[in-house]
Amino acid sequence: MSLAPDDWRVRLTHGLASLAASALRPRYGGPIEQAVEPEGRPVARLNTLAWGEVTGDALPTLLLHGINANARYWTGVASRLSRHGRRVLALDLRGHGATGPLSGGYTLEAMRDDLLAWLDALQIQQVDLVGHSMGGKVAADLAAAHPRRVRRLALADPVPPEGLHAFFDHVAALRRAVFAPERGPFTGAGQLAAAHRTISWLRHADPWMHRAFDANFFTQGDGTIHPVLDDAAYQQLFQGVLCCPSPLPLSTVTMPVLLIRATFSVMPFGRQVRRLKRDLPQLEVQRLPGEHSLHATNPVGLADAVGRFLDR
């Protein structure tokens, strides 16, 4: 069932989320000044955005986005991180943004292979790795498979390695109401604009975040607007990546790891954190105010938390 942005279930869900988050908004960091949105360039099949230059022996910082997103979602975080002598890189993962569809399906293993090929193509031996939501699960999987390629690992409200909690399967109607305005399709620019006003984490975001959101879509000849990540790919990622356990154990992840949880988190239950701590004894946990999309609702806080962790 497709739900339009003006559906009462969509408006109620996002309205309540926005109302609950409004009390936290004054605690968010200020706006990102002079945020840079560089042009992408295809490298090893994955569209790449870059900010800043590496100084001294600093490693590049690689940022991985979540489902229904793209590299431009990191603009606020990346522009702030790059002010301190860092080279910050963000990718459009397969099926997303300017990378678009790739052969080989939509599995965790396929995305891991994409990242490894990308690192090899750029001759990057090691990175500081940051992943949000689905990107957090991909980042943890890459760190488990190739621990020497990752110096430090930061997980921003990630989908945990065991997958989303079964709770999300029991509230499928709520899940549809949350994702419907992020997925489209839209009849035209007016309905897309309505989605901007509906989505709880987007309606008060900075202008660059609205442009990043629009990069998730393309316009067909008849004027209708469709997601780059088509429904088949979305279902493959949701069921085969977000809801399934990662195939690799975390025992090889020995580098420092930071878990950042949002106030309204995709990891809502304490036992999920305790399980991750059991598997990663070195894990540090920090809570940040904001909705799940922290790079939109609290980009300054997220950038500063990640920056402090990487600078140690």
Secondary structure as UniProt FT lines:
FT   TURN            5..6
FT   HELIX           8..22
FT   TURN            23..24
FT   HELIX           25..27
FT   TURN            33..34
FT   STRAND          41..43
FT   TURN            44..45
FT   STRAND          46..51
FT   TURN            56..57
FT   STRAND          61..64
FT   TURN            67..68
FT   HELIX           71..74
FT   HELIX           75..81
FT   HELIX           82..84
FT   STRAND          88..91
FT   TURN            94..95
FT   TURN            97..99
FT   TURN            103..104
FT   HELIX           108..121
FT   TURN            122..123
FT   STRAND          127..132
FT   HELIX           134..145
FT   HELIX           147..149
FT   STRAND          150..156
FT   TURN            161..162
FT   HELIX           167..170
FT   HELIX           172..183
FT   HELIX           189..198
FT   TURN            200..204
FT   HELIX           207..214
FT   TURN            215..216
FT   STRAND          217..219
FT   TURN            221..222
FT   STRAND          225..227
FT   HELIX           231..237
FT   HELIX           238..242
FT   TURN            251..252
FT   STRAND          257..262
FT   HELIX           270..279
FT   TURN            281..282
FT   STRAND          283..288
FT   HELIX           294..297
FT   HELIX           299..310
//
